[in-house]
Amino acid sequence: MSPVAGLVLITLTFITYYCQFSKRKAWLGISLQLGVLILANYFLENILLFKLGLSYYGLQNIGVLLLSVRSKPQGFKFRDLLFGNAFFAKFISGPILLPKEIKALNPDQVLNSSNIYYGINRVLFGLFKKLVLADHLSTISNTVFEHPESDFKAITIIISCFVFTLEMYLNFSAYTDIALGVARLFNIKLKENFKLPIRSKSISEYWRKTHISLIDWFTQNFFYYFTFKWRKSPVKAAVFGIFITFLLSGIWHGKHIGFVIWGGLNALYLIIEYLGKRKNIKLPNFLGWTLTISLVSFANLFFNAKYWGNSLHYLKQIFSAENWSFIWTSDVIAILGNGGYLEQQFRLLLLGSLVLLFFLFEKRLEFVSRLEKASVFYIVIITLGIFLFGNFNAGTDFIYMQF
């Protein structure tokens, strides 16, 4: 951590500690925290050393102060707040903790072997997802999304959207696995952030299982507030609560219009699903899964494009009738494989096979990764997979380190 980031962290933690004891001070603290977040994310976005981890522990601080406003003055010790904010395993990309979860952290536990086994299993699983899968998938999606000025065939853009959805999940969940595994090595239990979301059969299920800590924070602090305030009008409360929750989630990601559109689209999906459930409309499992992944991937187009001009350019290419005429080898494989030779085709086939095998056995692998005992077979297979297929040369950063 840089000295500047450390100073910001300590200062904002002290502000939270000082302002938690009364409602008036809590509002002052919230204003200061929001001011710093806005300054960092909208005006000083390129100064990484200043904003390092700020979006995550900033929400934790605001959560504590909102509890002081809505419930009663809080009594957190400065030491507990600082540990909850600064614990190195979760500092850069979460998971984001609610006030009750900060209280539950206990760094003074006695070391035990079951935590060591769990930690090693979980860290290896995260490294496998990052190096073997996510980093290779990023080379495919980046081919399209790092060149928004280029013209691609519609099918190429659509495939890249699906690939990015998988990449984002694998990349971010890999960080979570590593963070939770390292934390357990220090006897710290952090909250889960993902629960097999790619298997979701509805948008609501997907968002119950993806970036859980962020959605939990917005749900606890905004959605429940509106549903309680307008409890005599439950439909109005739910619709507005969903909209404001995901709009704020989009804004939290940054100033680009693509993030706001991403949040708005997901809110729209959830509102339509909510209203449909009230009419007892339910899709068959396979259709629900297909529609869920397709809609999430479409929203991710805007998330990845960021700027409106980029988004519009991609949309024009997708919805252009002439852009659906393509040659599979030259317009798709050669582009996504960064070359159409046999070597690139083999790499695409190998990566596709690895991704397919992973998702076929993901549930089992995740179960084993959370065992509190050693599994020699699991450790050998995962380690071999990392060394044989890992991307050690051109790997990308963890996606959510930028927020």
C-alpha positions in Angstrom: 0.0 0.0 0.0 1.3 3.5 -0.8 1.7 6.1 1.9 -1.0 8.2 0.3 -3.5 5.4 0.2 -2.6 4.4 3.7 -3.2 8.0 5.0 -6.6 8.2 3.2 -7.6 4.8 4.7 -6.6 5.8 8.3 -8.2 9.2 7.9 -11.6 7.9 6.6 -11.6 5.2 9.2 -11.1 7.7 12.0 -13.9 9.9 10.6 -16.2 6.8 10.7 -15.1 6.1 14.2 -15.6 9.7 15.4 -18.9 10.2 13.6 -20.7 6.9 14.6 -21.8 8.2 18.1 -24.6 10.5 17.0 -27.0 11.0 14.1 -25.8 14.5 13.3 -22.2 13.5 13.2 -23.1 10.4 11.2 -24.6 12.6 8.4 -21.4 14.7 8.4 -19.3 11.5 8.1 -21.4 10.2 5.3 -21.1 13.5 3.4 -17.3 13.4 3.8 -17.0 9.8 2.8 -19.2 10.4 -0.3 -17.2 13.5 -1.2 -14.0 11.6 -1.2 -15.5 8.8 -3.2 -16.8 11.2 -5.8 -13.5 13.1 -5.9 -11.5 9.9 -6.4 -13.8 8.1 -8.9 -14.8 11.1 -11.0 -12.1 13.7 -10.8 -8.9 11.8 -9.7 -9.6 8.5 -11.4 -6.1 8.1 -12.8 -4.4 8.5 -9.5 -4.5 4.9 -8.4 -2.4 5.3 -5.4 -4.9 7.7 -3.9 -8.1 5.6 -4.5 -6.6 2.1 -3.9 -9.3 0.1 -2.2 -11.4 3.2 -1.5 -14.6 2.1 -3.3 -14.7 -1.0 -1.0 -13.9 0.2 2.4 -15.7 3.5 1.6 -19.0 1.6 1.4 -18.2 -0.2 4.6 -17.7 3.1 6.4 -20.9 4.5 5.0 -22.8 1.4 6.0 -21.7 1.9 9.6 -22.7 5.5 9.6 -26.1 4.8 8.0 -26.7 2.3 10.8 -26.1 5.2 13.2 -28.6 7.3 11.4 -31.4 4.7 11.1 -31.0 2.7 14.2 -28.9 4.0 17.1 -25.3 5.3 17.7 -22.8 2.6 17.1 -19.9 1.6 19.3 -17.2 0.2 17.0 -13.7 0.3 18.3 -11.3 2.1 16.0 -9.1 -1.1 15.9 -12.1 -3.1 14.6 -13.0 -0.6 11.9 -9.4 -0.3 10.8 -8.9 -4.0 10.6 -12.2 -4.5 8.7 -11.1 -1.8 6.2 -7.4 -2.6 5.9 -7.1 -6.4 6.1 -4.8 -7.0 3.2 -6.5 -10.0 1.7 -9.7 -8.1 0.9 -8.4 -4.6 0.8 -8.2 -4.1 -3.0 -11.4 -5.8 -4.3 -13.5 -6.8 -1.3 -15.6 -8.6 -0.4 -17.5 -5.6 1.1 -18.6 -6.2 4.7 -21.8 -5.1 6.4 -21.5 -3.7 9.9 -22.5 -7.0 11.5 -19.8 -8.8 9.5 -17.1 -6.3 10.6 -18.1 -7.1 14.2 -17.8 -10.9 13.4 -14.2 -10.6 12.3 -12.0 -12.1 15.0 -8.2 -11.9 14.2 -7.2 -13.3 17.6 -8.1 -16.9 16.9 -5.7 -19.8 17.4 -4.1 -21.2 14.3 -5.4 -24.7 13.3 -4.6 -27.1 10.6 -8.1 -27.2 9.1 -7.9 -23.5 8.2 -4.5 -24.1 6.6 -5.9 -26.9 4.4 -8.9 -24.8 3.5 -6.7 -21.8 2.7 -4.4 -23.8 0.4 -7.3 -25.5 -1.4 -9.1 -22.2 -2.0 -6.0 -20.2 -3.1 -5.1 -22.9 -5.7 -8.7 -22.9 -7.0 -8.5 -19.2 -7.5 -5.1 -19.3 -9.2 -6.5 -22.0 -11.6 -9.5 -19.9 -12.5 -7.4 -16.8 -13.1 -4.3 -18.2 -14.9 -5.8 -21.1 -16.8 -9.2 -19.7 -17.7 -9.8 -16.0 -17.2 -6.5 -14.7 -18.6 -6.9 -16.8 -21.7 -10.5 -15.7 -22.2 -9.4 -12.1 -21.8 -7.2 -12.4 -25.0 -10.4 -13.2 -26.9 -12.7 -10.5 -25.5 -9.9 -7.9 -25.6 -9.6 -8.5 -29.4 -13.0 -6.8 -29.8 -13.4 -4.5 -26.8 -9.9 -3.0 -26.9 -10.5 -1.9 -30.5 -13.9 -0.2 -30.4 -13.1 1.8 -33.5 -12.7 -1.4 -35.6 -15.5 -3.0 -37.6 -16.3 -6.6 -36.6 -19.0 -9.0 -37.7 -22.1 -9.2 -35.5 -21.4 -12.8 -34.5 -17.9 -11.9 -33.4 -19.1 -9.1 -31.1 -21.8 -11.4 -29.7 -19.4 -14.2 -28.9 -17.1 -11.7 -27.3 -19.9 -10.5 -25.0 -20.5 -14.1 -23.9 -16.8 -14.7 -23.4 -16.5 -11.5 -21.3 -19.4 -12.6 -19.1 -17.5 -15.8 -18.4 -14.2 -14.0 -18.1 -15.5 -11.4 -15.6 -17.0 -14.1 -13.4 -13.9 -16.3 -13.5 -11.6 -13.3 -13.0 -13.5 -11.8 -10.0 -14.4 -15.0 -8.4 -10.8 -16.1 -8.7 -9.8 -13.0 -6.7 -12.4 -13.8 -4.1 -11.2 -17.4 -3.8 -7.6 -16.2 -3.2 -8.8 -13.5 -0.7 -10.9 -15.9 1.2 -8.2 -18.6 1.2 -5.5 -16.2 2.4 -7.8 -14.9 5.0 -8.5 -18.4 6.3 -4.7 -18.9 6.6 -4.9 -16.1 9.2 -8.0 -17.7 10.8 -10.3 -15.0 9.3 -13.6 -16.0 7.7 -14.8 -13.6 5.1 -18.2 -13.7 3.4 -18.7 -15.5 0.1 -19.1 -13.4 -3.0 -20.1 -15.9 -5.6 -22.3 -19.0 -5.6 -22.1 -20.6 -9.1 -24.0 -17.8 -10.9 -23.4 -19.1 -14.5 -25.9 -21.8 -13.7 -28.7 -19.3 -12.9 -32.1 -19.7 -14.5 -33.3 -16.2 -13.9 -31.8 -12.7 -13.6 -32.8 -12.5 -9.9 -31.0 -15.8 -9.2 -28.0 -14.5 -11.0 -27.8 -11.4 -8.9 -28.3 -13.4 -5.7 -25.2 -15.3 -6.6 -22.9 -12.7 -8.2 -20.9 -10.0 -6.4 -23.0 -10.8 -3.4 -21.3 -8.4 -1.0 -21.9 -5.4 -3.3 -25.6 -6.3 -3.9 -26.1 -7.1 -0.2 -24.8 -3.7 0.7 -27.1 -1.8 -1.7 -30.0 -4.1 -0.7 -29.5 -3.6 3.0 -29.0 0.2 2.8 -31.4 1.2 0.0 -33.7 -1.5 -1.3 -35.0 -2.5 2.2 -35.4 1.2 3.1 -37.7 1.9 0.2 -39.7 -1.4 0.6 -40.3 -0.5 4.3 -41.0 3.1 3.6 -43.6 2.3 0.9 -44.8 -1.0 2.4 -48.4 0.0 1.7 -47.5 0.0 -2.0 -45.3 -3.1 -2.3 -45.1 -3.0 -6.2 -44.1 0.6 -6.2 -41.6 0.0 -3.5 -40.1 -3.1 -5.1 -39.8 -1.4 -8.6 -38.2 1.8 -7.3 -36.0 -0.2 -4.9 -34.7 -2.4 -7.7 -34.1 0.6 -10.0 -32.2 2.7 -7.4 -30.2 -0.2 -6.2 -28.8 -1.0 -9.7 -28.6 2.6 -10.8 -26.3 3.3 -7.8 -24.4 0.1 -8.5 -23.7 1.3 -12.0 -22.6 4.7 -10.7 -20.4 3.1 -8.1 -18.4 1.4 -10.9 -17.4 4.8 -12.4 -18.3 7.9 -14.3 -18.7 6.2 -17.7 -22.2 6.1 -19.2 -21.7 2.4 -20.0 -21.8 1.6 -16.3 -25.0 3.5 -15.8 -26.6 1.7 -18.8 -25.4 -1.6 -17.5 -27.1 -0.9 -14.1 -30.2 0.4 -15.8 -30.6 -2.7 -18.0 -30.1 -5.1 -15.1 -32.7 -3.1 -13.2 -35.1 -3.4 -16.1 -34.6 -7.1 -16.4 -35.3 -7.6 -12.7 -38.4 -5.3 -12.7 -39.8 -7.2 -15.7 -39.1 -10.5 -13.9 -40.7 -9.3 -10.7 -43.8 -8.2 -12.5 -43.9 -11.5 -14.4 -43.7 -13.5 -11.2 -46.7 -11.6 -9.9 -48.6 -12.9 -12.9 -47.2 -16.4 -12.2 -45.1 -16.4 -15.4 -42.2 -18.8 -15.1 -39.9 -19.9 -17.9 -38.7 -23.5 -18.4 -35.2 -24.0 -16.9 -33.2 -24.2 -20.1 -35.0 -21.2 -21.7 -34.6 -19.3 -18.4 -30.9 -20.1 -18.3 -30.3 -19.2 -22.0 -32.2 -15.9 -21.6 -30.4 -15.0 -18.4 -26.9 -15.5 -19.8 -27.9 -13.7 -23.0 -29.4 -10.6 -21.2 -26.5 -10.4 -18.8 -24.0 -10.6 -21.7 -25.9 -7.9 -23.6 -25.7 -5.6 -20.5 -22.0 -6.4 -20.3 -21.5 -5.0 -23.8 -22.1 -1.5 -22.4 -20.1 -2.3 -19.2 -17.1 -3.1 -21.4 -17.6 -0.4 -24.1 -17.8 2.3 -21.3 -18.4 5.2 -23.7 -21.7 5.9 -25.5 -19.9 6.3 -28.9 -18.3 2.8 -28.4 -21.6 1.3 -27.4 -23.4 2.8 -30.4 -20.7 1.5 -32.8 -21.1 -2.0 -31.5 -24.9 -1.9 -31.6 -24.9 -0.7 -35.2 -22.6 -3.6 -36.1 -24.8 -6.1 -34.3 -28.1 -4.8 -35.8 -26.8 -4.3 -39.3 -28.3 -7.0 -41.6 -25.2 -7.0 -43.9 -23.0 -7.6 -40.9 -24.5 -11.0 -40.4 -22.9 -12.3 -43.5 -19.6 -13.7 -42.5 -17.0 -16.4 -43.2 -16.5 -18.4 -40.1 -12.7 -19.0 -40.4 -11.6 -15.5 -41.4 -14.3 -13.3 -39.7 -14.6 -15.2 -36.4 -11.9 -17.7 -35.7 -9.1 -15.7 -37.1 -10.2 -12.6 -35.2 -10.9 -14.1 -31.8 -7.9 -16.4 -32.1 -5.6 -13.6 -33.0 -4.7 -15.4 -36.2 -6.3 -18.1 -38.4 -3.4 -20.6 -38.5 -3.7 -24.1 -37.2 -1.8 -23.1 -34.0 -4.4 -20.4 -33.1 -7.2 -22.7 -34.0 -5.8 -25.4 -31.7 -5.4 -22.9 -28.9 -9.1 -21.8 -29.3 -10.2 -25.5 -29.3 -8.0 -26.2 -26.2 -9.4 -23.2 -24.3 -12.9 -24.1 -25.3 -12.4 -27.6 -24.0 -10.9 -26.4 -20.8 -13.7 -24.0 -20.1 -16.4 -26.6 -20.9 -14.7 -29.2 -18.7 -14.4 -26.6 -15.9 -18.1 -25.7 -15.9 -19.1 -29.4 -16.1 -17.1 -30.1 -12.9 -17.3 -26.6 -11.3 -19.7 -27.6 -8.6 -17.5 -30.6 -7.6 -14.3 -28.5 -7.8 -15.8 -25.8 -5.7 -16.9 -28.3 -3.1 -13.4 -29.8 -2.8 -11.8 -26.3 -2.7 -13.7 -25.6 0.5 -12.7 -28.8 2.3 -10.8 -28.4 5.6 -8.6 -31.3 4.8 -5.9 -32.1 2.3 -6.8 -33.8 -1.0 -3.6 -34.9 -2.8 -5.4 -35.7 -6.0 -7.1 -32.3 -6.1 -3.8 -30.4 -5.3 -1.9 -32.4 -7.9 -4.5 -31.9 -10.7 -5.0 -28.2 -10.0 -1.2 -27.5 -9.8 -0.5 -29.4 -13.0 -3.3 -27.6 -14.7 -1.8 -24.2 -13.6 1.7 -25.1 -14.8 0.6 -26.8 -18.0 -2.1 -24.3 -19.2 -1.6 -21.2 -17.1 -1.1 -17.8 -18.9 2.1 -16.5 -17.2 3.2 -14.1 -20.0 0.3 -11.8 -20.9 -2.1 -12.2 -18.0 -4.4 -9.4 -17.1 -5.0 -7.6 -13.8 -7.9 -8.6 -11.7 -10.9 -6.8 -13.3 -12.3 -5.3 -10.1 -9.0 -3.7 -9.0 -10.0 -0.8 -11.3 -13.1 0.1 -9.2 
